[in-house]
């Protein structure tokens, strides 16, 4: 059953969603766009010094991370293959109400809607440098079929979905990543840091986005 969600305005003016059944937000209430840019774009995507990058997002959610990655890739002329896994896609009627594109330099104001309405489990070329592959599946049963340079780990918090943050799942991601690939997450809990270290990652704590002291970036050693 899909969880009930409602739109919330965050402090930077952009929307997030609140899941009543979990008591959990999709993004930081201090700023959805600020958080996604800080954690996933600036400390994740931008840390990879390549002109062709394969990204895996765990938790497609509102599509904000995919949208920001598309914009960054276009700006920096980086070819991106973007895979995203999600079990509970949002309804199109809800997506249409999200206000992200008001704050972003968009060549296609319908792109967010397109990200959500394109069929799942198919590869879609959104431009000559951006390819989207949305995977409709429970991440706990997901078996990666290729190697990734960047993993955006954007699941709900460990106390809300502990099974997502298991050692088994992080080991699966470790083996699915290229050498010197990075995994970034908004979470900075000591238990998660230690789990990432146990499966082989080198882990660093970075300054967090507004309203959060720290975040994690994990690197697969060379």
LUMKOLKE-871396 format. One record per residue (C-alpha): x, y, z; residue in one letter. Coordinates in steps of 0.2 Angstrom, whole numbers, plus 5000, padded with zeros to 4 digits. Last residue first. Layout:
XYZA...
//
This chain:
520750114974X519650134989X517750144988X517250314995X515950355008X515250535010X514250555026X513350715032X513550835047X512850975057X511050985049X509951135049X510751205033X511651065024X512950955032X514850985034X515750825029X516050665039X517150545029X517050355027X518250245018X517150095012X517549915015X515949825021X516449865039X516750045036X514950075029X514249985044X515250095056X514650255047X512850195048X513050165067X513850335070X512350425062X512850555049X511350535037X511150655022X511950525011X513350504998X514150354991X515750384981X516650284967X518550274969X518450104961X516850074952X515250034963X514149874962X515249784975X515049924988X513149934984X512849754988X513949775004X512849925009X511249825007X511949675017X512549795031X510749855033X510250035029X508649995020X508049875033X508050015046X506650105037X506050235050X507450235062X508650225048X507950385040X507050375023X508050315009X509150444999X510750354996X511450444981X512650324973X514050384962X515250304950X514150154947X514549974940X513249864932X511849734935X511349784952X510249654961X508749744970X507849634983X508049754997X507849904985X506049854982X505749874964X505149994950X506750034942X506850204933X508150214919X508550394914X509850444900X510650614900X511950674887X511050684870X509450724879X508050634889X508650464883X507450344891X507850164896X506350064902X505949984919X504650124923X503750224909X504050404908X502750494919X503850544934X505350614925X504150694912X503350794926X504950854932X505450904914X503951004911X504851174913X506051124899X507551234898X507551254917X508551374928X507851324944X506851404958X505151394950X505551214944X505451144961X503651194964X502851024967X500951034963X501150934946X501950794956X500450764967X499250744952X500650624944X500450504959X502150474967X503050304964X503150184979X504450054976X505850164969X507550134961X508450264951X509750244937X510450394929X511750384915X512550554914X513650634900X514450784908X514350954899X514551054915X512851144913X511950994906X512650884919X512151004933X510351024926X510150834924X510850804941X509650934949X508150854941X508650674946X508950734964X507250824964X506250664957X505050674971X505550504978X506850414967X507450324983X509150234980X509850344966X511250264955X512350374945X513450324930X514650464925X515350524909X516450674909X517450624924X518150704940X516850634952X516750754967X515350854958X514150714958X514250684977X514750824988X514050964977X512650864969X512050744982X512250824999X512251014996X511151014981X509850904988X509850995005X509751174997X508351114986X507351045000X507651185012X507651195031X506151065032X507450935025X506850825012X505650675010X504850705027X504450575040X503050535052X503050365045X501150355042X500950535039X502250545025X502750725023X503250795006X504450935002X504151094993X505351244989X505351404998X507051395006X506251365023X505251215017X503351215011X502551055015X501550945003X500550795009X500850605008X499850445012X500950295011X500750174995X500050005000X
//
